[in-house]
């Protein structure tokens, strides 16, 4: 699977707030992969791999961004019916 690069502009005062350029880049990567996961474009496992973290760490990260790792659109009753023999 190929990878592409995205350039992100940010204001100079982001650096004066105490963040380093590397921290800003890491934050942008986190936000991108969280959003891609939220939109269903990437799995939690793949996002974790790309962020060099475990899947559990990525699921924790989702919580910090206010993104649910549960498929809230799923019909729970239907899922239970399919799971029963």
Residue, then its C-alpha position, 0 to 999 in steps of 0.5 A: x500500500x502506497x503512502x502520500x504526504x500532506x502539507x499542513x499550514x499552521x500559525x507561527x504562534x502555535x510554536x510560541x505556545x510551547x509546542x515544537x514543530x515535531x509535536x505539531x506534526x504528530x498532532x496533525x497525524x493523530x487527527x488525520x488518522x482519527x478522522x479517517x477512522x471515524x469516516x470508515x476509511x481506515x481500520x483501528x488496527x491500521x491507524x494504530x500501526x501507522x501511528x506506531x501504537x497498539x490498537x488499544x492505545x489508538x482506541x484510547x486516543x479515539x476517546x480523547x478526540x470524542x470519537x466512539x470506537x463502537x459502530x453506533x449505526x449498527x442495529x444491536x437487536x439484529x446483531x444479537x439475533x444473528x449471534x444466537x444459534 
